[in-house]
Amino acid sequence: MPHEIISSPHNTHIKQIIALRDRSMRDQTGLTLVEGQREIRQVLKAHVPVEKIFVCPELCDQGFYRELLSWKKGGPIVLEVSKQLFSKISFGERQEGLLAVVKPQRISLRDISFKNIPLLVMVEGVEKPGNLGAILRTADAAGIDALLVCAGRTDVYNPNVIRASLGAVFTVPVVEGDGEAILKFLKEKKITICTTLPLAKKVYTQVDLKIPLAIVLGSEQNGLNRFWIDHADTQVKIPMHGQVDSLNVSTSAAIMIYETLRQRKKI
């Protein structure tokens, strides 16, 4: 594998890393950043194309570094940087001395395949990378068929989403689309749309979740818009007994997903 040592913060490779922190550059190039050993391993397992990997020998796991250097010719470039230079390109508190430039393969609704009884989660307008990442981790753990993202206010391959998901964004099929297209897909596949609303009459444990299902969740700030409320097949609430009137969206997703697995006797 090609191996190069970088010492200058003005190097073109370093400039590319800095530029890819901006969404417009990620959208323009189709590239994004993945930091951390676990996250990069998920990239490699998912066969996501990797352009280059930046390594700080002082910080990274030496076994993994040797593994990278032993790859056959034709693999991504390995770029070695100092601890000081890595701190300039790193964006997470958990610095492990590994950062990759990758090109995720985006999929469409028609690419989704179902293992058994369909189980999808759709989130609308989620803006916090940490919440989207947490939902992806739960989706991976539960083995859902896909995560649908509608009107996303953060891009799915935001480096902070990838980090918060521990790389689950590469293990869970993720499709970004508009509401009309997603609704048409769900109707064609005869998948029941279940929305979570604070004022719904039924508690989430009182409805049948064993059927083909799409759990639909709104944003942290605004909840679901009228479009999904009007097109829901069933509405449920998660009981709230305190003064706060809503749960974090990732917590709501986890509750709904695992209740579905419980009803389907998968836990």
C-alpha positions in Angstrom: 0.0 0.0 0.0 1.4 3.5 -0.8 2.8 5.1 2.3 3.6 8.8 2.7 4.7 11.0 5.7 3.1 14.5 5.9 4.6 17.2 8.1 3.1 20.5 6.8 -0.4 21.7 7.7 -0.5 23.3 4.2 -0.2 20.0 2.4 -3.0 19.4 -0.1 -4.2 16.3 1.7 -4.6 18.2 4.9 -6.5 21.0 3.1 -8.9 18.4 1.7 -9.7 17.2 5.2 -10.4 20.7 6.4 -12.6 21.4 3.4 -14.7 18.2 3.9 -15.8 19.4 7.3 -18.2 21.6 5.3 -21.4 20.0 4.0 -21.3 21.7 0.7 -17.9 20.1 -0.1 -19.2 16.7 1.0 -22.2 17.1 -1.3 -20.0 18.3 -4.1 -17.4 15.5 -4.0 -19.5 12.6 -2.5 -16.7 12.2 0.0 -16.8 12.3 3.8 -14.6 11.7 6.8 -14.5 8.7 9.2 -12.6 8.9 12.4 -11.8 6.1 14.8 -10.7 2.4 14.6 -14.2 0.9 15.1 -15.7 3.2 12.6 -13.1 2.5 9.9 -13.4 -1.2 10.5 -17.1 -0.9 9.7 -16.2 1.0 6.5 -13.9 -1.8 5.5 -16.5 -4.5 6.3 -19.1 -2.8 4.3 -16.7 -2.5 1.3 -17.1 1.3 1.2 -14.4 2.8 -1.1 -11.6 4.3 0.9 -9.4 6.9 -0.8 -6.9 7.5 2.0 -6.3 7.0 5.7 -4.4 9.4 7.9 -2.5 7.7 10.7 -0.8 9.1 13.8 1.5 6.3 15.0 1.7 7.9 18.5 -2.1 7.6 19.0 -3.3 4.6 17.0 -3.4 0.9 17.7 -0.1 -0.4 16.4 -1.6 -3.8 15.4 -4.2 -2.0 13.2 -1.5 0.2 11.7 0.6 -2.8 10.7 -2.6 -4.3 9.3 -3.1 -1.2 7.1 0.4 -1.2 5.9 0.2 -4.9 5.0 -2.6 -4.4 2.6 -2.0 -5.4 -1.0 -1.1 -2.9 -3.7 -4.1 -1.0 -5.0 -5.4 -0.2 -1.5 -5.9 3.4 -0.2 -3.0 5.6 0.5 -1.7 5.7 4.1 -0.6 9.1 5.2 1.4 9.3 8.4 1.0 12.5 10.4 2.4 13.8 13.7 0.3 14.1 16.9 0.2 17.9 16.5 -1.0 17.7 12.9 -3.6 15.0 13.7 -5.1 17.3 16.3 -5.7 19.8 13.5 -7.6 17.4 11.3 -9.4 15.4 14.1 -12.9 16.5 15.0 -13.7 14.1 17.9 -12.7 14.1 21.6 -11.9 10.4 21.3 -8.7 10.7 19.3 -7.4 7.3 18.2 -5.0 8.5 15.5 -7.0 7.2 12.5 -9.0 9.2 10.0 -10.2 8.1 6.6 -11.6 9.8 3.5 -14.3 7.6 2.1 -16.9 7.6 -0.7 -20.2 6.2 0.7 -22.5 4.5 -1.8 -26.0 6.0 -1.5 -29.0 3.8 -2.0 -32.6 4.4 -3.1 -35.9 3.1 -1.9 -35.9 0.4 -4.6 -32.7 -1.0 -3.2 -34.3 -1.9 0.2 -34.7 -5.6 0.8 -36.7 -7.2 3.6 -35.4 -10.0 5.8 -38.9 -11.1 7.0 -41.8 -9.0 8.2 -40.7 -5.5 7.2 -39.6 -3.1 9.9 -38.5 0.4 8.9 -37.9 3.6 10.9 -38.5 7.0 9.3 -37.2 10.2 10.9 -38.3 13.6 9.7 -36.3 16.8 10.1 -33.8 15.5 12.6 -31.0 18.0 12.9 -28.7 16.8 15.7 -26.0 14.4 14.5 -25.9 12.8 17.9 -29.5 11.9 17.7 -29.3 10.5 14.2 -26.2 8.5 15.2 -27.9 7.1 18.3 -30.9 6.0 16.2 -28.6 4.3 13.8 -26.9 2.4 16.6 -30.3 1.1 17.8 -31.3 0.3 14.3 -28.2 -1.8 13.8 -28.6 -3.6 17.2 -32.3 -4.4 16.3 -31.6 -5.5 12.8 -34.2 -3.2 11.1 -34.5 -3.3 7.4 -33.7 0.4 6.7 -33.7 3.9 8.1 -35.6 6.4 6.0 -34.6 10.1 6.4 -37.0 12.7 5.3 -36.3 16.5 5.2 -33.0 15.8 7.1 -31.4 18.9 8.5 -28.1 17.2 8.8 -26.6 15.0 6.1 -26.5 11.3 6.9 -22.8 11.2 6.2 -21.9 14.1 8.4 -18.7 13.0 10.2 -20.3 13.6 13.6 -23.2 11.3 12.6 -20.8 8.6 11.6 -18.9 9.0 14.9 -22.0 9.0 17.0 -23.3 5.9 15.2 -19.9 4.1 15.7 -20.0 3.3 12.0 -23.6 1.9 12.0 -24.4 4.3 9.2 -22.5 1.7 7.1 -24.3 -1.3 8.4 -27.9 -0.1 8.3 -29.4 0.7 4.9 -30.1 4.4 4.9 -32.2 6.1 2.3 -32.8 9.9 2.1 -36.0 11.0 0.3 -38.9 13.4 0.2 -42.2 12.7 1.9 -44.2 11.9 -1.2 -41.8 9.4 -2.5 -41.5 7.6 0.8 -45.2 7.5 1.3 -45.7 6.1 -2.1 -43.1 3.4 -1.4 -44.7 2.4 1.9 -48.2 2.2 0.4 -47.0 0.1 -2.5 -45.3 -2.3 -0.1 -48.4 -2.4 2.1 -46.4 -1.2 5.1 -48.4 0.3 8.0 -47.4 3.8 9.0 -47.2 4.2 12.8 -46.6 7.7 14.1 -45.7 8.7 17.7 -47.7 11.7 19.0 -48.1 13.0 22.5 -51.9 13.3 22.1 -52.5 10.0 20.5 -55.2 7.9 22.2 -53.4 4.5 22.3 -50.3 3.7 24.2 -47.6 2.1 22.1 -47.9 -1.3 23.9 -51.6 -1.5 23.0 -51.3 -1.7 19.2 -50.2 -4.6 17.0 -46.6 -4.0 15.9 -46.2 -7.5 14.4 -47.4 -6.4 11.0 -45.2 -4.8 8.2 -44.4 -1.6 9.9 -42.8 1.8 9.5 -42.2 3.7 12.7 -42.4 7.4 11.9 -40.7 10.0 14.2 -40.5 13.8 14.1 -37.8 16.3 14.8 -36.5 17.2 18.2 -38.0 20.7 18.0 -41.0 20.6 15.7 -42.3 17.0 15.9 -44.0 15.6 12.8 -45.6 17.8 10.2 -49.2 17.5 9.2 -48.4 15.4 6.1 -47.4 12.3 8.2 -50.1 12.8 10.8 -52.7 12.8 8.1 -51.3 9.7 6.3 -50.7 7.7 9.4 -52.5 4.3 9.7 -52.1 4.3 13.4 -51.0 6.8 16.1 -49.5 5.9 19.4 -48.1 7.7 22.4 -45.3 6.9 24.9 -46.7 7.8 28.4 -45.1 10.8 30.1 -45.5 11.2 33.8 -43.3 14.2 34.5 -43.3 17.9 33.6 -41.5 17.5 30.3 -43.9 16.9 27.4 -41.6 14.8 25.0 -38.7 12.4 24.9 -35.6 12.7 22.9 -36.2 11.3 19.4 -33.5 8.7 19.7 -35.0 7.5 23.0 -38.5 7.3 21.4 -37.0 5.3 18.5 -35.4 2.8 20.8 -38.6 2.3 22.8 -40.7 1.7 19.7 -38.2 -0.5 18.0 -37.7 -2.8 21.0 -41.4 -3.0 21.7 -41.8 -4.2 18.1 -39.1 -6.8 18.6 -40.8 -7.9 21.9 -44.1 -8.4 20.2 -42.5 -10.3 17.4 -40.8 -12.4 20.1 -37.3 -11.5 18.9 -36.2 -10.6 22.4 
